[in-house]
Amino acid sequence: MTGMEALKDKAARTTEHFDVLIVGAGISGVAAGRHLNQQCPDRDYAILEVQESFGGTWLTHKYPGIRSDSDLHTFGYSFKPWVGPPIATAEEIRKYMGEVIEENDLARRIRYRHRIDAAYWSTPDKQWALEVTRLDTGETLRFTCNFLWMAQGYYRHSDGYTPEWPGMKDFKGLIKHPQTWDPDFDYTGMRVVVIGSGATAATVVPAMADRAAHVTMLQRSPTYFRTGRNAIEIAEELRKLQIDEHWIHEIVRKKILYEQAQFSKRTFEEPDKVKQELLDNVRHYLGPDYDIDTHFTPKYRPWRQRLAFIPDADLFKGIASGKASVVTDHIERFVENGILLKSGKVLEADLIVTATGFNMNVMGDIAFAIDGKPLNWADTVTYRGMMFTGVPNLAWVFGYFRASWTLRSDLIGDFVCKMLNHMKSKGVAQVTPQLRAEDHNMPLLPFIDGDNFNPGYLTRALPILPKRGDKPEWMHNQDYWAEKDEIPATNLDDAAFAYA
């Protein structure tokens, strides 16, 4: 019995059918709903969300100082101006998303506490069937849809990634991961060690420094950071001139996107010069005697891993004040009173915060099958990082690493709506990406080129991610400046799409 047949056989279950089902009510899922409202108003759809409310990351992450590491003029939606500071708190972002939900009548579409356990595609029925658990009642529900829009993000919200170090059970203090942080936890007066050097660690360290006895950022290797005022000068100037916020939003977005594209280009063309500029900026705050070479000089070129923005240089100001410090070393083992380092030094701690990254998942850890055969995503090839060979009527929102995630959410939203309308005009019910005749000798490579971008959460997940090719259509391009023209210009009658 196929998965679809098994679901049909359980007639006692509640069944609902929709033209489109969106998975996730985070930043991408809310965007998907708005795009459908505007471009496909005749489609009936619902949004299934496992959490108790909307927001995704901005709901589940509650660690000290939680904020965006992208500017909200580009992380915000193209269709709704952002009028606050460019680096925003989780609370500010959720307020903005709530306004989008209200303004676009999305609340009635969202089903909270709905966890999707399995998804089965039936070619005879030309639809997906989803096995769903309603977490507030324990019911098992059944949904069917013609098109599945995966907007659930890329990491597991229920637990963060924490390596297993020797001696962790010997430590007498507390170990916490930022992803599962209790906002009521009181760390006043504690000696805190934050393991990690990415955007989360750079946020947590200055946020905790005022209340903790001392905060130490322990890193194996340094990260590149950029600093600046948490403000956009041109936006401030245009507001003084009482320019309409929609105009300001468009102008500021284009300016930021252009500057980001130019900076990213420079990291490839003149990496040494960009590196020196970044390090000089750090030296400006920490002084000429600080050991920049050890603690803030990565071995890789800028942008090979995500480059975090530090608003108002708060991390460096915390270090300069003596409330925080940085140690660059490797962990030998945990001990009763802290961490023994390879150098022989012991970092004493009452609290260890493991800001060590995410556990990536693929398609929400949902069990997928096509016509009864389990689907292994690593056997597929990605079409522009949003559809997959052999997988019908499904789109995945996977954003940018070097630019705001939401930029790609909007591009994919336009693409999916265009595809749905194209299918309607052709009178077809199914679209499946496929390699064209000229693609069959194409080399199949890991999802992301490690020489281009190689954070730990991504490299750990490469064995379960789809493959990419060596042509633009068959890879996830990190260049928004190119994709903003290429994706809208996609020929939907190209041989890469098989219709039925």
DALIN-V601538 format. One record per pair of residues at least 6 apart in sequence whose C-alpha atoms are under 6 Angstrom apart, sorted by the first residue. I is the first residue (numbers start at 1). GAP is how many residues later the second one is. Records with the same first field share a line. If there is no record, write none. Layout:
I = GAP / GAP
This chain:
2 = 370
3 = 117 / 369
4 = 116
13 = 128
14 = 127 / 128
15 = 127 / 128
16 = 127
17 = 126 / 127 / 128
18 = 26 / 27 / 127
19 = 24 / 25 / 26 / 126 / 127
20 = 25 / 125 / 126 / 127 / 128
21 = 24 / 25 / 26 / 127
22 = 25 / 127
23 = 24 / 25 / 127 / 128 / 129
24 = 24 / 25 / 127 / 128
25 = 24 / 29
26 = 28 / 29 / 30
28 = 123 / 381
29 = 122
32 = 381
35 = 378
46 = 63 / 64
47 = 62 / 63
48 = 63 / 66
49 = 63 / 64 / 65
50 = 62 / 63 / 64 / 65
51 = 62
52 = 60 / 61
55 = 39
58 = 32
61 = 118
62 = 119 / 121
63 = 115 / 118
64 = 140 / 143
65 = 138 / 139 / 142
66 = 23 / 24
67 = 21 / 22 / 23
68 = 19 / 20
69 = 240
70 = 334
71 = 15 / 16
72 = 14
73 = 9 / 180
74 = 179 / 330
75 = 329 / 331
81 = 165 / 168
85 = 146
86 = 145
113 = 21 / 22
114 = 19 / 20
115 = 17 / 18
116 = 15 / 16
117 = 14 / 15 / 249
118 = 12 / 13 / 248 / 249 / 250
119 = 10 / 11 / 249
120 = 8 / 9 / 248 / 249 / 250
121 = 6 / 7 / 249 / 250
122 = 249
127 = 18 / 19
128 = 16 / 17
129 = 14 / 15
130 = 12 / 13
131 = 11
132 = 8 / 9
133 = 6 / 7
147 = 246 / 247
148 = 246
149 = 245 / 246
150 = 245 / 246
151 = 246
154 = 206 / 207
155 = 204 / 205 / 206
156 = 203 / 204 / 205
160 = 19 / 198 / 199
161 = 196 / 197 / 198
162 = 194
166 = 167
167 = 166 / 167
168 = 166
170 = 165 / 166
171 = 164 / 165
172 = 164
173 = 177 / 178
174 = 177
175 = 176 / 177 / 178
176 = 177
177 = 176 / 177
188 = 23 / 24
189 = 23 / 24
190 = 22 / 23 / 160
191 = 22 / 23 / 158 / 159
192 = 23 / 157 / 159 / 160
193 = 22 / 23 / 24 / 159
194 = 23 / 24 / 158 / 159
195 = 23 / 159 / 160
196 = 23 / 159 / 160
197 = 22
199 = 109
201 = 154
206 = 109 / 112
209 = 6 / 114
214 = 109 / 110
215 = 109
216 = 108 / 109 / 110
217 = 109
218 = 109 / 110
219 = 109
220 = 108 / 109 / 110
222 = 73 / 74 / 75 / 76
223 = 75
224 = 83
225 = 82 / 83 / 84
226 = 83 / 84
227 = 82 / 83 / 84 / 86
228 = 83 / 84
229 = 82 / 83
230 = 81 / 82
267 = 35
286 = 34
295 = 33
304 = 148 / 149
305 = 148 / 149 / 150
318 = 6
319 = 6
330 = 11 / 12
331 = 10 / 11
332 = 8 / 9 / 10
333 = 7
334 = 6
337 = 11
338 = 9 / 10 / 11
339 = 7 / 8
340 = 6
358 = 99
368 = 6 / 7
369 = 6
377 = 88 / 89
378 = 86 / 87 / 88
380 = 8 / 9 / 86
381 = 7 / 8 / 85 / 86 / 87
382 = 6 / 84 / 86 / 92
383 = 90 / 91
384 = 89 / 90 / 91 / 92
385 = 90 / 91
386 = 9 / 10
387 = 8
388 = 45
389 = 44 / 45
390 = 42
391 = 41
392 = 39 / 40
393 = 38
399 = 6 / 9
400 = 78
428 = 72
430 = 69 / 70
431 = 67 / 68
432 = 65 / 66
433 = 63 / 64
434 = 62
435 = 61
436 = 59 / 60
443 = 26
444 = 23 / 24 / 25
445 = 22 / 23 / 24
446 = 21
447 = 19 / 20 / 21
468 = 6 / 7
469 = 6
